[in-house]
Amino acid sequence: MPQNENSENQNPQKIVQTAGRAALGEFAPDFARFNDDILFGENWNNHDIDLKTRCIITVVALMAQGITDSSLKYHLENAKKNGVTKNEISAVVTHVAFYAGWPKAWSVFNLAKQVWTE
């Protein structure tokens, strides 16, 4: 895995995911393995992008696609856990609303409001 010289400071914790195997391990074992080991194991642990930025990018990508289900809520919670503030998520969603769509922003704000008041 390529790393920059400050990777230890940017990503001190290793992301470990087991949701794929827990939910789909018997039904779709390959998908579960790709989810847990590749997407979250390798991609989320790549130190070229810090976790806070990676969280913001993920929220923006889901918003742009109009995905406002439990996966977006999970990624909003993850963003908050990794240091994204209420003001930052508000500014990000407002900015992206002009490019991805106003109704999508409303949906994201409804979830973000829940996450940042918990």
C-alpha positions in Angstrom: 0.0 0.0 0.0 1.5 3.4 -1.0 1.9 5.7 2.0 3.0 9.3 2.3 5.5 10.2 5.0 2.9 11.6 7.4 0.6 8.6 7.1 1.0 7.6 10.8 -0.3 11.0 11.9 -3.2 11.0 9.4 -4.6 7.5 10.0 -3.6 6.2 13.3 -6.3 3.6 13.5 -6.9 0.7 11.1 -10.4 0.4 9.7 -11.8 -3.1 10.2 -15.2 -4.0 8.7 -17.2 -7.1 9.2 -20.6 -6.0 8.1 -20.4 -7.6 4.7 -19.7 -11.1 6.2 -22.2 -10.6 8.9 -25.0 -9.6 6.5 -24.1 -11.5 3.3 -21.4 -14.0 4.2 -23.4 -17.1 3.5 -25.5 -15.7 0.7 -22.9 -13.7 -1.3 -19.5 -14.6 0.2 -17.5 -13.0 -2.6 -19.4 -9.7 -2.3 -19.0 -9.8 1.5 -15.2 -10.4 1.1 -14.9 -7.5 -1.4 -16.8 -5.2 1.0 -14.9 -6.1 4.1 -11.4 -6.8 2.8 -11.1 -4.6 -0.3 -13.4 -1.6 0.0 -13.0 -1.1 3.8 -9.8 -3.1 4.3 -7.6 -1.9 1.6 -9.3 1.3 0.2 -10.3 2.8 3.5 -6.8 2.0 5.0 -4.9 3.7 2.1 -3.1 6.5 3.8 -2.9 8.8 0.7 -6.1 10.5 1.9 -6.8 11.2 5.6 -9.9 9.7 7.1 -11.8 13.0 7.6 -11.4 13.9 3.9 -12.3 10.3 2.8 -15.5 10.6 4.9 -16.4 13.8 3.2 -15.7 12.4 -0.2 -17.9 9.4 0.5 -20.8 11.5 1.8 -20.6 13.7 -1.3 -20.5 10.7 -3.6 -23.6 9.1 -2.0 -25.4 12.5 -2.1 -24.6 13.0 -5.8 -26.1 9.6 -6.5 -29.2 10.3 -4.4 -28.5 7.5 -2.0 -30.1 8.6 1.3 -30.6 5.2 3.0 -28.9 3.7 6.0 -25.6 3.6 4.2 -25.6 7.4 4.0 -26.5 7.6 7.7 -23.6 5.2 8.5 -21.2 7.4 6.5 -22.5 10.6 8.1 -21.9 9.0 11.5 -18.5 7.9 10.4 -17.7 11.5 9.2 -18.7 12.9 12.6 -16.6 10.2 14.4 -13.6 11.2 12.2 -13.8 14.9 13.1 -16.2 16.4 10.6 -18.1 19.2 12.4 -21.7 20.2 12.0 -20.5 23.4 10.4 -18.3 21.6 8.0 -21.0 19.0 6.9 -23.4 21.9 6.5 -21.0 23.8 4.3 -20.1 20.7 2.3 -23.8 19.7 1.6 -24.7 23.3 0.8 -21.8 23.5 -1.7 -22.6 20.2 -3.3 -26.4 21.1 -3.5 -25.6 23.5 -6.4 -23.9 20.6 -8.4 -25.8 17.5 -7.3 -29.3 18.9 -6.7 -31.3 20.8 -4.1 -33.7 17.9 -3.2 -30.7 15.7 -2.6 -29.3 18.2 -0.2 -32.6 18.3 1.7 -32.5 14.6 2.1 -28.9 14.7 3.4 -29.6 17.5 5.8 -32.5 15.6 7.3 -30.1 12.7 8.1 -27.2 14.9 9.1 -29.4 16.8 11.5 -30.2 13.5 13.2 -26.6 12.5 13.4 -25.2 15.8 14.7 -27.9 16.1 17.4 -27.3 12.6 18.7 
